[in-house]
Amino acid sequence: MWLATSALVAETMAALKELAVFNSLRLVWVLGHSSIPGNEKADLLAKQASLTRYIGPEPDLGVSSTTVQNAL
């Protein structure tokens, strides 16, 4: 059993569990820019998504202000 400490990770895990009810899922780490067609499409979609305006609860950065201050 995995413990998610991030709301985004918890939401992703729930979505994957829901998909797995009627589907076979396998998560595979793929080296970026390796000319794998599905990965190239995922890279393109991620780039498009990164250009869209963030919609959701604040903060939109998943790092606490204390962590940022300590890093600086």
mmJSON file of the N, C-alpha and C atoms, coordinates in Angstrom:
{"data_MODEL":{"atom_site":{
"group_PDB":["ATOM","ATOM","ATOM","ATOM","ATOM","ATOM","ATOM","ATOM","ATOM","ATOM","ATOM","ATOM","ATOM","ATOM","ATOM","ATOM","ATOM","ATOM","ATOM","ATOM","ATOM","ATOM","ATOM","ATOM","ATOM","ATOM","ATOM","ATOM","ATOM","ATOM","ATOM","ATOM","ATOM","ATOM","ATOM","ATOM","ATOM","ATOM","ATOM","ATOM","ATOM","ATOM","ATOM","ATOM","ATOM","ATOM","ATOM","ATOM","ATOM","ATOM","ATOM","ATOM","ATOM","ATOM","ATOM","ATOM","ATOM","ATOM","ATOM","ATOM","ATOM","ATOM","ATOM","ATOM","ATOM","ATOM","ATOM","ATOM","ATOM","ATOM","ATOM","ATOM","ATOM","ATOM","ATOM","ATOM","ATOM","ATOM","ATOM","ATOM","ATOM","ATOM","ATOM","ATOM","ATOM","ATOM","ATOM","ATOM","ATOM","ATOM","ATOM","ATOM","ATOM","ATOM","ATOM","ATOM","ATOM","ATOM","ATOM","ATOM","ATOM","ATOM","ATOM","ATOM","ATOM","ATOM","ATOM","ATOM","ATOM","ATOM","ATOM","ATOM","ATOM","ATOM","ATOM","ATOM","ATOM","ATOM","ATOM","ATOM","ATOM","ATOM","ATOM","ATOM","ATOM","ATOM","ATOM","ATOM","ATOM","ATOM","ATOM","ATOM","ATOM","ATOM","ATOM","ATOM","ATOM","ATOM","ATOM","ATOM","ATOM","ATOM","ATOM","ATOM","ATOM","ATOM","ATOM","ATOM","ATOM","ATOM","ATOM","ATOM","ATOM","ATOM","ATOM","ATOM","ATOM","ATOM","ATOM","ATOM","ATOM","ATOM","ATOM","ATOM","ATOM","ATOM","ATOM","ATOM","ATOM","ATOM","ATOM","ATOM","ATOM","ATOM","ATOM","ATOM","ATOM","ATOM","ATOM","ATOM","ATOM","ATOM","ATOM","ATOM","ATOM","ATOM","ATOM","ATOM","ATOM","ATOM","ATOM","ATOM","ATOM","ATOM","ATOM","ATOM","ATOM","ATOM","ATOM","ATOM","ATOM","ATOM","ATOM","ATOM","ATOM","ATOM","ATOM","ATOM","ATOM","ATOM","ATOM","ATOM","ATOM","ATOM","ATOM","ATOM"],
"id":[1,2,3,4,5,6,7,8,9,10,11,12,13,14,15,16,17,18,19,20,21,22,23,24,25,26,27,28,29,30,31,32,33,34,35,36,37,38,39,40,41,42,43,44,45,46,47,48,49,50,51,52,53,54,55,56,57,58,59,60,61,62,63,64,65,66,67,68,69,70,71,72,73,74,75,76,77,78,79,80,81,82,83,84,85,86,87,88,89,90,91,92,93,94,95,96,97,98,99,100,101,102,103,104,105,106,107,108,109,110,111,112,113,114,115,116,117,118,119,120,121,122,123,124,125,126,127,128,129,130,131,132,133,134,135,136,137,138,139,140,141,142,143,144,145,146,147,148,149,150,151,152,153,154,155,156,157,158,159,160,161,162,163,164,165,166,167,168,169,170,171,172,173,174,175,176,177,178,179,180,181,182,183,184,185,186,187,188,189,190,191,192,193,194,195,196,197,198,199,200,201,202,203,204,205,206,207,208,209,210,211,212,213,214,215,216],
"type_symbol":["N","C","C","N","C","C","N","C","C","N","C","C","N","C","C","N","C","C","N","C","C","N","C","C","N","C","C","N","C","C","N","C","C","N","C","C","N","C","C","N","C","C","N","C","C","N","C","C","N","C","C","N","C","C","N","C","C","N","C","C","N","C","C","N","C","C","N","C","C","N","C","C","N","C","C","N","C","C","N","C","C","N","C","C","N","C","C","N","C","C","N","C","C","N","C","C","N","C","C","N","C","C","N","C","C","N","C","C","N","C","C","N","C","C","N","C","C","N","C","C","N","C","C","N","C","C","N","C","C","N","C","C","N","C","C","N","C","C","N","C","C","N","C","C","N","C","C","N","C","C","N","C","C","N","C","C","N","C","C","N","C","C","N","C","C","N","C","C","N","C","C","N","C","C","N","C","C","N","C","C","N","C","C","N","C","C","N","C","C","N","C","C","N","C","C","N","C","C","N","C","C","N","C","C","N","C","C","N","C","C","N","C","C","N","C","C"],
"label_atom_id":["N","CA","C","N","CA","C","N","CA","C","N","CA","C","N","CA","C","N","CA","C","N","CA","C","N","CA","C","N","CA","C","N","CA","C","N","CA","C","N","CA","C","N","CA","C","N","CA","C","N","CA","C","N","CA","C","N","CA","C","N","CA","C","N","CA","C","N","CA","C","N","CA","C","N","CA","C","N","CA","C","N","CA","C","N","CA","C","N","CA","C","N","CA","C","N","CA","C","N","CA","C","N","CA","C","N","CA","C","N","CA","C","N","CA","C","N","CA","C","N","CA","C","N","CA","C","N","CA","C","N","CA","C","N","CA","C","N","CA","C","N","CA","C","N","CA","C","N","CA","C","N","CA","C","N","CA","C","N","CA","C","N","CA","C","N","CA","C","N","CA","C","N","CA","C","N","CA","C","N","CA","C","N","CA","C","N","CA","C","N","CA","C","N","CA","C","N","CA","C","N","CA","C","N","CA","C","N","CA","C","N","CA","C","N","CA","C","N","CA","C","N","CA","C","N","CA","C","N","CA","C","N","CA","C","N","CA","C","N","CA","C","N","CA","C","N","CA","C","N","CA","C"],
"label_alt_id":[null,null,null,null,null,null,null,null,null,null,null,null,null,null,null,null,null,null,null,null,null,null,null,null,null,null,null,null,null,null,null,null,null,null,null,null,null,null,null,null,null,null,null,null,null,null,null,null,null,null,null,null,null,null,null,null,null,null,null,null,null,null,null,null,null,null,null,null,null,null,null,null,null,null,null,null,null,null,null,null,null,null,null,null,null,null,null,null,null,null,null,null,null,null,null,null,null,null,null,null,null,null,null,null,null,null,null,null,null,null,null,null,null,null,null,null,null,null,null,null,null,null,null,null,null,null,null,null,null,null,null,null,null,null,null,null,null,null,null,null,null,null,null,null,null,null,null,null,null,null,null,null,null,null,null,null,null,null,null,null,null,null,null,null,null,null,null,null,null,null,null,null,null,null,null,null,null,null,null,null,null,null,null,null,null,null,null,null,null,null,null,null,null,null,null,null,null,null,null,null,null,null,null,null,null,null,null,null,null,null,null,null,null,null,null,null],
"label_comp_id":["MET","MET","MET","TRP","TRP","TRP","LEU","LEU","LEU","ALA","ALA","ALA","THR","THR","THR","SER","SER","SER","ALA","ALA","ALA","LEU","LEU","LEU","VAL","VAL","VAL","ALA","ALA","ALA","GLU","GLU","GLU","THR","THR","THR","MET","MET","MET","ALA","ALA","ALA","ALA","ALA","ALA","LEU","LEU","LEU","LYS","LYS","LYS","GLU","GLU","GLU","LEU","LEU","LEU","ALA","ALA","ALA","VAL","VAL","VAL","PHE","PHE","PHE","ASN","ASN","ASN","SER","SER","SER","LEU","LEU","LEU","ARG","ARG","ARG","LEU","LEU","LEU","VAL","VAL","VAL","TRP","TRP","TRP","VAL","VAL","VAL","LEU","LEU","LEU","GLY","GLY","GLY","HIS","HIS","HIS","SER","SER","SER","SER","SER","SER","ILE","ILE","ILE","PRO","PRO","PRO","GLY","GLY","GLY","ASN","ASN","ASN","GLU","GLU","GLU","LYS","LYS","LYS","ALA","ALA","ALA","ASP","ASP","ASP","LEU","LEU","LEU","LEU","LEU","LEU","ALA","ALA","ALA","LYS","LYS","LYS","GLN","GLN","GLN","ALA","ALA","ALA","SER","SER","SER","LEU","LEU","LEU","THR","THR","THR","ARG","ARG","ARG","TYR","TYR","TYR","ILE","ILE","ILE","GLY","GLY","GLY","PRO","PRO","PRO","GLU","GLU","GLU","PRO","PRO","PRO","ASP","ASP","ASP","LEU","LEU","LEU","GLY","GLY","GLY","VAL","VAL","VAL","SER","SER","SER","SER","SER","SER","THR","THR","THR","THR","THR","THR","VAL","VAL","VAL","GLN","GLN","GLN","ASN","ASN","ASN","ALA","ALA","ALA","LEU","LEU","LEU"],
"label_asym_id":["A","A","A","A","A","A","A","A","A","A","A","A","A","A","A","A","A","A","A","A","A","A","A","A","A","A","A","A","A","A","A","A","A","A","A","A","A","A","A","A","A","A","A","A","A","A","A","A","A","A","A","A","A","A","A","A","A","A","A","A","A","A","A","A","A","A","A","A","A","A","A","A","A","A","A","A","A","A","A","A","A","A","A","A","A","A","A","A","A","A","A","A","A","A","A","A","A","A","A","A","A","A","A","A","A","A","A","A","A","A","A","A","A","A","A","A","A","A","A","A","A","A","A","A","A","A","A","A","A","A","A","A","A","A","A","A","A","A","A","A","A","A","A","A","A","A","A","A","A","A","A","A","A","A","A","A","A","A","A","A","A","A","A","A","A","A","A","A","A","A","A","A","A","A","A","A","A","A","A","A","A","A","A","A","A","A","A","A","A","A","A","A","A","A","A","A","A","A","A","A","A","A","A","A","A","A","A","A","A","A","A","A","A","A","A","A"],
"label_entity_id":["1","1","1","1","1","1","1","1","1","1","1","1","1","1","1","1","1","1","1","1","1","1","1","1","1","1","1","1","1","1","1","1","1","1","1","1","1","1","1","1","1","1","1","1","1","1","1","1","1","1","1","1","1","1","1","1","1","1","1","1","1","1","1","1","1","1","1","1","1","1","1","1","1","1","1","1","1","1","1","1","1","1","1","1","1","1","1","1","1","1","1","1","1","1","1","1","1","1","1","1","1","1","1","1","1","1","1","1","1","1","1","1","1","1","1","1","1","1","1","1","1","1","1","1","1","1","1","1","1","1","1","1","1","1","1","1","1","1","1","1","1","1","1","1","1","1","1","1","1","1","1","1","1","1","1","1","1","1","1","1","1","1","1","1","1","1","1","1","1","1","1","1","1","1","1","1","1","1","1","1","1","1","1","1","1","1","1","1","1","1","1","1","1","1","1","1","1","1","1","1","1","1","1","1","1","1","1","1","1","1","1","1","1","1","1","1"],
"label_seq_id":[1,1,1,2,2,2,3,3,3,4,4,4,5,5,5,6,6,6,7,7,7,8,8,8,9,9,9,10,10,10,11,11,11,12,12,12,13,13,13,14,14,14,15,15,15,16,16,16,17,17,17,18,18,18,19,19,19,20,20,20,21,21,21,22,22,22,23,23,23,24,24,24,25,25,25,26,26,26,27,27,27,28,28,28,29,29,29,30,30,30,31,31,31,32,32,32,33,33,33,34,34,34,35,35,35,36,36,36,37,37,37,38,38,38,39,39,39,40,40,40,41,41,41,42,42,42,43,43,43,44,44,44,45,45,45,46,46,46,47,47,47,48,48,48,49,49,49,50,50,50,51,51,51,52,52,52,53,53,53,54,54,54,55,55,55,56,56,56,57,57,57,58,58,58,59,59,59,60,60,60,61,61,61,62,62,62,63,63,63,64,64,64,65,65,65,66,66,66,67,67,67,68,68,68,69,69,69,70,70,70,71,71,71,72,72,72],
"pdbx_PDB_ins_code":[null,null,null,null,null,null,null,null,null,null,null,null,null,null,null,null,null,null,null,null,null,null,null,null,null,null,null,null,null,null,null,null,null,null,null,null,null,null,null,null,null,null,null,null,null,null,null,null,null,null,null,null,null,null,null,null,null,null,null,null,null,null,null,null,null,null,null,null,null,null,null,null,null,null,null,null,null,null,null,null,null,null,null,null,null,null,null,null,null,null,null,null,null,null,null,null,null,null,null,null,null,null,null,null,null,null,null,null,null,null,null,null,null,null,null,null,null,null,null,null,null,null,null,null,null,null,null,null,null,null,null,null,null,null,null,null,null,null,null,null,null,null,null,null,null,null,null,null,null,null,null,null,null,null,null,null,null,null,null,null,null,null,null,null,null,null,null,null,null,null,null,null,null,null,null,null,null,null,null,null,null,null,null,null,null,null,null,null,null,null,null,null,null,null,null,null,null,null,null,null,null,null,null,null,null,null,null,null,null,null,null,null,null,null,null,null],
"Cartn_x":[0.855,0.0,0.893,0.612,1.386,0.637,1.362,0.779,1.118,0.101,0.303,0.234,1.278,1.296,0.96,0.672,0.315,-1.093,-1.905,-3.266,-3.234,-2.29,-2.184,-1.823,-0.89,-0.502,-1.674,-2.376,-3.534,-4.615,-4.847,-5.848,-5.416,-4.135,-3.612,-3.735,-3.399,-3.505,-4.964,-5.899,-7.317,-7.773,-7.329,-7.704,-7.133,-5.901,-5.297,-6.011,-6.378,-7.127,-8.466,-9.127,-10.413,-10.232,-9.184,-8.912,-8.591,-7.938,-7.504,-8.647,-9.817,-10.945,-11.292,-11.305,-11.682,-10.567,-9.377,-8.255,-6.995,-6.099,-4.792,-3.848,-3.233,-2.344,-0.929,0.014,1.415,2.091,2.695,3.431,4.889,5.432,6.807,7.545,8.73,9.563,10.251,10.183,10.772,11.721,12.913,13.879,13.293,13.332,12.792,13.52,12.802,13.35,13.999,13.321,13.877,13.147,12.371,11.655,10.639,10.081,8.996,7.707,6.902,5.733,4.81,4.432,3.544,4.185,5.475,6.19,6.306,6.549,6.622,5.287,4.177,2.843,2.635,3.061,2.932,3.749,4.959,5.783,5.08,4.488,3.776,2.601,1.813,0.666,1.113,2.222,2.733,3.17,3.813,4.242,3.036,1.995,0.781,0.133,0.069,-0.56,0.216,1.537,2.339,2.121,1.59,1.338,-0.044,-0.905,-2.247,-2.23,-3.205,-3.333,-3.748,-3.12,-3.435,-4.818,-5.622,-6.951,-7.019,-7.165,-7.237,-6.925,-6.905,-6.653,-5.208,-4.997,-3.653,-3.036,-1.77,-0.771,-0.683,-0.302,-0.193,1.176,2.068,3.366,3.314,3.6,3.477,4.62,5.156,6.252,5.867,6.104,5.734,6.659,6.166,6.984,8.214,8.092,9.243,10.336,9.949,10.929,11.652,10.918,11.524,12.488,12.057,12.912,14.184,14.068,15.25,16.193,15.66,16.495,17.258,16.621,17.269,18.33],
"Cartn_y":[-1.19,0.0,1.243,2.181,3.408,4.543,5.447,6.612,7.841,8.529,9.742,10.94,11.755,12.949,14.196,14.021,15.124,14.875,15.91,15.772,15.361,15.907,15.562,14.09,13.6,12.192,11.304,11.676,10.901,10.85,11.984,12.039,11.16,11.183,10.363,8.883,8.516,7.122,6.645,7.486,7.127,6.931,7.81,7.679,6.401,6.073,4.838,3.602,3.633,2.509,2.329,3.446,3.386,2.804,3.233,2.693,1.205,0.782,-0.61,-1.576,-1.064,-1.95,-2.795,-2.19,-2.915,-2.947,-2.515,-2.465,-3.004,-3.485,-3.896,-2.707,-2.286,-1.117,-1.525,-0.866,-1.04,0.318,0.79,2.049,1.724,2.38,2.114,3.43,3.522,4.708,4.635,5.719,5.778,6.969,6.736,7.81,8.846,10.101,11.161,11.273,11.723,11.95,10.685,9.558,8.297,7.769,8.618,8.281,7.162,7.017,6.066,6.82,6.361,7.147,7.599,6.736,7.135,8.17,8.033,8.982,10.339,10.327,11.596,12.332,11.592,12.202,12.753,11.995,12.457,13.719,13.773,14.982,16.181,15.985,17.064,17.555,16.618,16.997,17.716,17.267,17.921,19.341,19.537,20.889,21.795,21.251,22.044,22.397,21.431,21.659,22.69,22.685,23.626,25.065,25.258,26.605,27.133,26.263,26.695,27.345,28.192,28.883,27.877,27.947,27.042,27.341,26.296,26.432,25.451,25.928,25.041,25.792,25.045,25.695,26.163,27.215,27.712,26.888,26.708,27.199,26.287,26.848,26.032,25.376,25.671,25.012,24.029,22.769,21.737,21.717,22.874,22.994,24.075,23.781,24.767,25.978,27.099,28.315,28.13,27.325,27.051,26.321,25.356,24.621,25.562,26.456,27.419,28.333,28.842,29.737,29.021,27.785,27.021,26.764,26.544,26.29,27.547,28.707,29.97,30.327],
"Cartn_z":[0.0,0.0,0.0,-0.86,-0.977,-0.311,0.291,0.934,0.098,-0.363,-1.155,-0.221,-0.242,0.6,-0.205,-1.483,-2.369,-2.897,-2.931,-3.456,-4.928,-5.682,-7.097,-7.275,-6.475,-6.555,-6.138,-5.082,-4.626,-5.707,-6.36,-7.441,-8.615,-8.934,-10.024,-9.689,-8.445,-8.027,-8.097,-7.686,-7.74,-9.18,-10.074,-11.484,-12.083,-11.737,-12.246,-11.709,-10.433,-9.853,-10.561,-10.861,-11.571,-12.966,-13.664,-14.99,-14.939,-13.866,-13.745,-13.463,-13.114,-12.827,-14.055,-15.226,-16.439,-17.48,-17.102,-18.044,-17.39,-18.208,-17.735,-17.89,-16.802,-16.83,-16.469,-17.107,-16.747,-16.897,-15.826,-15.867,-16.135,-17.119,-17.518,-17.624,-16.997,-17.132,-18.484,-19.228,-20.558,-20.607,-21.109,-21.279,-22.235,-21.857,-22.706,-24.031,-25.03,-26.368,-26.938,-26.747,-27.22,-28.451,-29.113,-30.357,-30.192,-29.006,-28.79,-29.071,-30.067,-30.513,-29.382,-28.458,-27.367,-26.468,-26.242,-25.396,-26.074,-27.372,-28.114,-28.033,-28.13,-28.021,-26.606,-25.597,-24.212,-23.99,-24.558,-24.448,-25.064,-26.234,-26.915,-26.072,-25.52,-24.701,-23.423,-22.83,-21.622,-21.924,-23.067,-23.449,-23.668,-24.323,-24.544,-23.209,-22.308,-21.008,-20.197,-20.32,-19.543,-19.993,-21.183,-21.694,-21.311,-20.761,-20.392,-19.019,-18.786,-17.506,-16.44,-15.281,-14.178,-13.627,-13.446,-12.85,-11.696,-10.504,-9.354,-8.082,-6.976,-5.691,-5.597,-4.844,-4.587,-3.473,-3.36,-4.299,-5.513,-6.622,-7.831,-7.945,-7.021,-6.966,-5.8,-6.062,-5.034,-4.043,-3.716,-2.763,-1.756,-0.495,0.522,0.458,0.952,0.96,1.853,2.907,3.778,3.021,2.201,1.404,0.448,-0.172,-1.097,-0.327,0.804,1.599,2.039,2.469,2.891,1.734,0.545,-0.627,-1.047,-0.83,-1.202,-0.192],
"occupancy":[1.0,1.0,1.0,1.0,1.0,1.0,1.0,1.0,1.0,1.0,1.0,1.0,1.0,1.0,1.0,1.0,1.0,1.0,1.0,1.0,1.0,1.0,1.0,1.0,1.0,1.0,1.0,1.0,1.0,1.0,1.0,1.0,1.0,1.0,1.0,1.0,1.0,1.0,1.0,1.0,1.0,1.0,1.0,1.0,1.0,1.0,1.0,1.0,1.0,1.0,1.0,1.0,1.0,1.0,1.0,1.0,1.0,1.0,1.0,1.0,1.0,1.0,1.0,1.0,1.0,1.0,1.0,1.0,1.0,1.0,1.0,1.0,1.0,1.0,1.0,1.0,1.0,1.0,1.0,1.0,1.0,1.0,1.0,1.0,1.0,1.0,1.0,1.0,1.0,1.0,1.0,1.0,1.0,1.0,1.0,1.0,1.0,1.0,1.0,1.0,1.0,1.0,1.0,1.0,1.0,1.0,1.0,1.0,1.0,1.0,1.0,1.0,1.0,1.0,1.0,1.0,1.0,1.0,1.0,1.0,1.0,1.0,1.0,1.0,1.0,1.0,1.0,1.0,1.0,1.0,1.0,1.0,1.0,1.0,1.0,1.0,1.0,1.0,1.0,1.0,1.0,1.0,1.0,1.0,1.0,1.0,1.0,1.0,1.0,1.0,1.0,1.0,1.0,1.0,1.0,1.0,1.0,1.0,1.0,1.0,1.0,1.0,1.0,1.0,1.0,1.0,1.0,1.0,1.0,1.0,1.0,1.0,1.0,1.0,1.0,1.0,1.0,1.0,1.0,1.0,1.0,1.0,1.0,1.0,1.0,1.0,1.0,1.0,1.0,1.0,1.0,1.0,1.0,1.0,1.0,1.0,1.0,1.0,1.0,1.0,1.0,1.0,1.0,1.0,1.0,1.0,1.0,1.0,1.0,1.0,1.0,1.0,1.0,1.0,1.0,1.0],
"B_iso_or_equiv":[0.0,0.0,0.0,0.0,0.0,0.0,0.0,0.0,0.0,0.0,0.0,0.0,0.0,0.0,0.0,0.0,0.0,0.0,0.0,0.0,0.0,0.0,0.0,0.0,0.0,0.0,0.0,0.0,0.0,0.0,0.0,0.0,0.0,0.0,0.0,0.0,0.0,0.0,0.0,0.0,0.0,0.0,0.0,0.0,0.0,0.0,0.0,0.0,0.0,0.0,0.0,0.0,0.0,0.0,0.0,0.0,0.0,0.0,0.0,0.0,0.0,0.0,0.0,0.0,0.0,0.0,0.0,0.0,0.0,0.0,0.0,0.0,0.0,0.0,0.0,0.0,0.0,0.0,0.0,0.0,0.0,0.0,0.0,0.0,0.0,0.0,0.0,0.0,0.0,0.0,0.0,0.0,0.0,0.0,0.0,0.0,0.0,0.0,0.0,0.0,0.0,0.0,0.0,0.0,0.0,0.0,0.0,0.0,0.0,0.0,0.0,0.0,0.0,0.0,0.0,0.0,0.0,0.0,0.0,0.0,0.0,0.0,0.0,0.0,0.0,0.0,0.0,0.0,0.0,0.0,0.0,0.0,0.0,0.0,0.0,0.0,0.0,0.0,0.0,0.0,0.0,0.0,0.0,0.0,0.0,0.0,0.0,0.0,0.0,0.0,0.0,0.0,0.0,0.0,0.0,0.0,0.0,0.0,0.0,0.0,0.0,0.0,0.0,0.0,0.0,0.0,0.0,0.0,0.0,0.0,0.0,0.0,0.0,0.0,0.0,0.0,0.0,0.0,0.0,0.0,0.0,0.0,0.0,0.0,0.0,0.0,0.0,0.0,0.0,0.0,0.0,0.0,0.0,0.0,0.0,0.0,0.0,0.0,0.0,0.0,0.0,0.0,0.0,0.0,0.0,0.0,0.0,0.0,0.0,0.0,0.0,0.0,0.0,0.0,0.0,0.0],
"pdbx_formal_charge":[null,null,null,null,null,null,null,null,null,null,null,null,null,null,null,null,null,null,null,null,null,null,null,null,null,null,null,null,null,null,null,null,null,null,null,null,null,null,null,null,null,null,null,null,null,null,null,null,null,null,null,null,null,null,null,null,null,null,null,null,null,null,null,null,null,null,null,null,null,null,null,null,null,null,null,null,null,null,null,null,null,null,null,null,null,null,null,null,null,null,null,null,null,null,null,null,null,null,null,null,null,null,null,null,null,null,null,null,null,null,null,null,null,null,null,null,null,null,null,null,null,null,null,null,null,null,null,null,null,null,null,null,null,null,null,null,null,null,null,null,null,null,null,null,null,null,null,null,null,null,null,null,null,null,null,null,null,null,null,null,null,null,null,null,null,null,null,null,null,null,null,null,null,null,null,null,null,null,null,null,null,null,null,null,null,null,null,null,null,null,null,null,null,null,null,null,null,null,null,null,null,null,null,null,null,null,null,null,null,null,null,null,null,null,null,null],
"auth_seq_id":[1,1,1,2,2,2,3,3,3,4,4,4,5,5,5,6,6,6,7,7,7,8,8,8,9,9,9,10,10,10,11,11,11,12,12,12,13,13,13,14,14,14,15,15,15,16,16,16,17,17,17,18,18,18,19,19,19,20,20,20,21,21,21,22,22,22,23,23,23,24,24,24,25,25,25,26,26,26,27,27,27,28,28,28,29,29,29,30,30,30,31,31,31,32,32,32,33,33,33,34,34,34,35,35,35,36,36,36,37,37,37,38,38,38,39,39,39,40,40,40,41,41,41,42,42,42,43,43,43,44,44,44,45,45,45,46,46,46,47,47,47,48,48,48,49,49,49,50,50,50,51,51,51,52,52,52,53,53,53,54,54,54,55,55,55,56,56,56,57,57,57,58,58,58,59,59,59,60,60,60,61,61,61,62,62,62,63,63,63,64,64,64,65,65,65,66,66,66,67,67,67,68,68,68,69,69,69,70,70,70,71,71,71,72,72,72],
"auth_comp_id":["MET","MET","MET","TRP","TRP","TRP","LEU","LEU","LEU","ALA","ALA","ALA","THR","THR","THR","SER","SER","SER","ALA","ALA","ALA","LEU","LEU","LEU","VAL","VAL","VAL","ALA","ALA","ALA","GLU","GLU","GLU","THR","THR","THR","MET","MET","MET","ALA","ALA","ALA","ALA","ALA","ALA","LEU","LEU","LEU","LYS","LYS","LYS","GLU","GLU","GLU","LEU","LEU","LEU","ALA","ALA","ALA","VAL","VAL","VAL","PHE","PHE","PHE","ASN","ASN","ASN","SER","SER","SER","LEU","LEU","LEU","ARG","ARG","ARG","LEU","LEU","LEU","VAL","VAL","VAL","TRP","TRP","TRP","VAL","VAL","VAL","LEU","LEU","LEU","GLY","GLY","GLY","HIS","HIS","HIS","SER","SER","SER","SER","SER","SER","ILE","ILE","ILE","PRO","PRO","PRO","GLY","GLY","GLY","ASN","ASN","ASN","GLU","GLU","GLU","LYS","LYS","LYS","ALA","ALA","ALA","ASP","ASP","ASP","LEU","LEU","LEU","LEU","LEU","LEU","ALA","ALA","ALA","LYS","LYS","LYS","GLN","GLN","GLN","ALA","ALA","ALA","SER","SER","SER","LEU","LEU","LEU","THR","THR","THR","ARG","ARG","ARG","TYR","TYR","TYR","ILE","ILE","ILE","GLY","GLY","GLY","PRO","PRO","PRO","GLU","GLU","GLU","PRO","PRO","PRO","ASP","ASP","ASP","LEU","LEU","LEU","GLY","GLY","GLY","VAL","VAL","VAL","SER","SER","SER","SER","SER","SER","THR","THR","THR","THR","THR","THR","VAL","VAL","VAL","GLN","GLN","GLN","ASN","ASN","ASN","ALA","ALA","ALA","LEU","LEU","LEU"],
"auth_asym_id":["A","A","A","A","A","A","A","A","A","A","A","A","A","A","A","A","A","A","A","A","A","A","A","A","A","A","A","A","A","A","A","A","A","A","A","A","A","A","A","A","A","A","A","A","A","A","A","A","A","A","A","A","A","A","A","A","A","A","A","A","A","A","A","A","A","A","A","A","A","A","A","A","A","A","A","A","A","A","A","A","A","A","A","A","A","A","A","A","A","A","A","A","A","A","A","A","A","A","A","A","A","A","A","A","A","A","A","A","A","A","A","A","A","A","A","A","A","A","A","A","A","A","A","A","A","A","A","A","A","A","A","A","A","A","A","A","A","A","A","A","A","A","A","A","A","A","A","A","A","A","A","A","A","A","A","A","A","A","A","A","A","A","A","A","A","A","A","A","A","A","A","A","A","A","A","A","A","A","A","A","A","A","A","A","A","A","A","A","A","A","A","A","A","A","A","A","A","A","A","A","A","A","A","A","A","A","A","A","A","A","A","A","A","A","A","A"],
"auth_atom_id":["N","CA","C","N","CA","C","N","CA","C","N","CA","C","N","CA","C","N","CA","C","N","CA","C","N","CA","C","N","CA","C","N","CA","C","N","CA","C","N","CA","C","N","CA","C","N","CA","C","N","CA","C","N","CA","C","N","CA","C","N","CA","C","N","CA","C","N","CA","C","N","CA","C","N","CA","C","N","CA","C","N","CA","C","N","CA","C","N","CA","C","N","CA","C","N","CA","C","N","CA","C","N","CA","C","N","CA","C","N","CA","C","N","CA","C","N","CA","C","N","CA","C","N","CA","C","N","CA","C","N","CA","C","N","CA","C","N","CA","C","N","CA","C","N","CA","C","N","CA","C","N","CA","C","N","CA","C","N","CA","C","N","CA","C","N","CA","C","N","CA","C","N","CA","C","N","CA","C","N","CA","C","N","CA","C","N","CA","C","N","CA","C","N","CA","C","N","CA","C","N","CA","C","N","CA","C","N","CA","C","N","CA","C","N","CA","C","N","CA","C","N","CA","C","N","CA","C","N","CA","C","N","CA","C","N","CA","C","N","CA","C","N","CA","C","N","CA","C","N","CA","C"],
"pdbx_PDB_model_num":[1,1,1,1,1,1,1,1,1,1,1,1,1,1,1,1,1,1,1,1,1,1,1,1,1,1,1,1,1,1,1,1,1,1,1,1,1,1,1,1,1,1,1,1,1,1,1,1,1,1,1,1,1,1,1,1,1,1,1,1,1,1,1,1,1,1,1,1,1,1,1,1,1,1,1,1,1,1,1,1,1,1,1,1,1,1,1,1,1,1,1,1,1,1,1,1,1,1,1,1,1,1,1,1,1,1,1,1,1,1,1,1,1,1,1,1,1,1,1,1,1,1,1,1,1,1,1,1,1,1,1,1,1,1,1,1,1,1,1,1,1,1,1,1,1,1,1,1,1,1,1,1,1,1,1,1,1,1,1,1,1,1,1,1,1,1,1,1,1,1,1,1,1,1,1,1,1,1,1,1,1,1,1,1,1,1,1,1,1,1,1,1,1,1,1,1,1,1,1,1,1,1,1,1,1,1,1,1,1,1,1,1,1,1,1,1]
}}}
